[in-house]
Amino acid sequence: TKKADLEDFKTAWDGRTAYFFEKFVNSSIITTYDGLIDNKGNVVFETGLTYVHTPFELVQSKKDNAYYIEKELDPKLVSYGRAI
C-alpha cells in the first residue's frame, strides 16, 4: 500500500539526504507553469512547457525527452502558478 511504502522509506532514510514528495499525476499530459518576476514580485513573463511523454514513459520505454513551449496557457494553470 502507499502508506506501507512511505513507512518503509522513513525507516530506511538516513535523515541527511533532502527529499520532497509530489502527488502522483495520472495523466498523459504534463504542462508546467514558468514565470519570471520583477523586483516587486509581479509576473512579467510566463510560459509553459508541455511534455510529449510522461516521466514514467521515458523511464519505462527508454524514450527521448521532448517538449514544446505553450503559446497560450490554461487560465487555471496560470492561477495556480501565480499563487505559488
BATI-818940 format. One line per 2 residues: number of its first residue (from 0); their letters; for each residue x, y, z of N, C-alpha, C. Coordinates in steps of 0.1 Angstrom, whole numbers, m for minus. Each point is the difference from the previous one (the first is absolute). Layout:
N
NUM	a	X/Y/Z/X/Y/Z/X/Y/Z; ...;
This chain:
84
0	tk	8/m12/0/m8/12/0/9/12/0; m6/12/m3/7/12/0/5/4/14;
2	ka	m8/m3/10/4/3/13/12/m9/5; 0/m12/m4/11/m9/3/13/4/m7;
4	dl	m2/4/m12/12/5/m8/6/12/7; m8/9/5/5/12/6/7/m4/13;
6	ed	m6/m9/8/6/m5/12/14/m7/m2; 1/m8/m11/12/m6/m3/11/10/m4;
8	fk	m4/10/m7/9/11/m3/5/7/12; m9/4/9/4/7/12/10/m9/9;
10	ta	m2/m13/0/8/m9/8/14/m1/m6; 1/0/m14/13/m1/m7/7/13/m1;
12	wd	m7/11/1/6/14/m3/10/3/11; 12/5/m4/11/4/9/m3/14/6;
14	gr	m9/7/m5/m3/13/6/9/11/m4; 11/m3/m8/9/10/m4/m3/5/m15;
16	ta	m5/m9/m8/m3/4/m13/m14/6/m1; m1/12/m6/m13/7/m1/m8/m6/m12;
18	yf	m12/m2/3/m10/m5/m10/m12/9/1; m8/0/m11/m13/6/0/m9/m10/m8;
20	fe	m12/0/4/m10/m9/m6/m11/8/m8; m3/m5/m11/m11/6/m8/m11/m10/m2;
22	kf	m12/5/m1/m11/m9/m2/1/m6/m14; m2/m13/m2/1/m6/m13/m12/5/m9;
24	vn	4/4/m12/m10/5/m10/m3/m11/m10; m12/m5/0/m4/m10/m9/m6/6/m13;
26	ss	9/5/m8/m4/7/m12/10/m1/m11; m4/0/m12/10/m1/m11/4/14/m5;
28	ii	m6/10/6/4/14/m3/6/7/12; 13/4/m1/6/7/11/5/13/m6;
30	tt	m5/11/6/4/14/m4/4/7/12; 12/7/m1/5/8/11/m5/14/m1;
32	yd	1/8/11/m1/14/0/13/6/4; 5/9/m9/13/6/3/m2/15/m1;
34	gl	4/7/10/m2/15/0/13/7/5; 2/12/m6/11/9/5/m7/12/6;
36	id	6/4/12/m6/11/7/10/12/1; m6/12/2/9/11/2/3/2/15;
38	nk	7/10/4/4/2/14/m11/2/9; m12/2/m5/m12/2/9/m9/m13/1;
40	gn	5/m10/m7/m7/m13/0/m11/m1/m10; m1/9/m10/m10/0/m11/5/m9/m11;
42	vv	m8/m9/m5/4/m8/m11/1/9/m13; 11/m1/m6/3/9/m12/1/m9/m13;
44	fe	1/m13/2/1/m9/m11/m4/m14/5; m9/m7/m7/m4/m13/4/m2/m9/m13;
46	tg	3/m12/2/m1/m10/m11/m2/m14/7; m1/m10/m8/m1/m13/5/6/m10/m10;
48	lt	4/m11/5/6/m11/m8/m10/m12/1; m4/m5/m12/m8/m12/0/9/m12/m5;
50	yv	1/m10/9/9/m11/m3/m8/m11/m9; 7/m5/m10/m5/m10/m9/m2/m13/7;
52	ht	9/m4/9/m1/m12/7/0/2/15; m7/m8/7/0/1/15/14/m5/5;
54	pf	4/4/12/13/m5/5/0/m15/1; m12/m6/3/0/m15/1/2/m6/m13;
56	el	m6/6/m11/3/m6/m14/14/2/m3; 7/11/3/14/2/m3/9/m11/6;
58	vq	m3/m3/12/8/m10/7/m3/m14/m4; m13/m3/m1/m4/m14/m3/3/m4/m15;
60	sk	m2/9/m9/2/m3/m14/13/6/m6; 8/6/8/13/6/m4/m2/9/m12;
62	kd	m10/8/1/m3/10/m11/9/13/2; 1/7/m10/7/13/1/m10/10/5;
64	na	5/10/8/m8/10/6/m3/10/m11; m12/5/0/m4/11/m10/m11/8/7;
66	yy	0/13/m3/m10/9/5/m2/12/m10; m10/7/1/m2/12/m8/m5/11/9;
68	ie	2/12/m4/m3/12/8/m14/4/m4; m8/3/10/m14/4/m2/m1/15/m3;
70	ke	m8/3/m11/m2/14/m3/m11/6/9; m10/m8/3/m10/5/9/m2/m11/11;
72	ld	m2/5/13/m1/m9/11/m15/0/5; m3/m12/5/m13/m2/6/m1/10/12;
74	pk	m11/8/1/m2/10/11/1/m7/14; m4/m12/1/1/m7/13/14/m3/4;
76	lv	8/m4/m10/15/m2/2/6/13/4; m3/11/m7/5/13/4/m3/4/14;
78	sy	m12/m2/4/m5/3/13/8/m8/11; 2/m12/m3/8/m9/10/14/5/0;
80	gr	6/2/m12/14/5/0/3/13/6; m9/9/m1/1/14/6/m2/m1/15;
82	ai	m7/m10/5/m3/m1/14/12/m5/8; 10/m5/m7/11/m6/8/10/11/5;
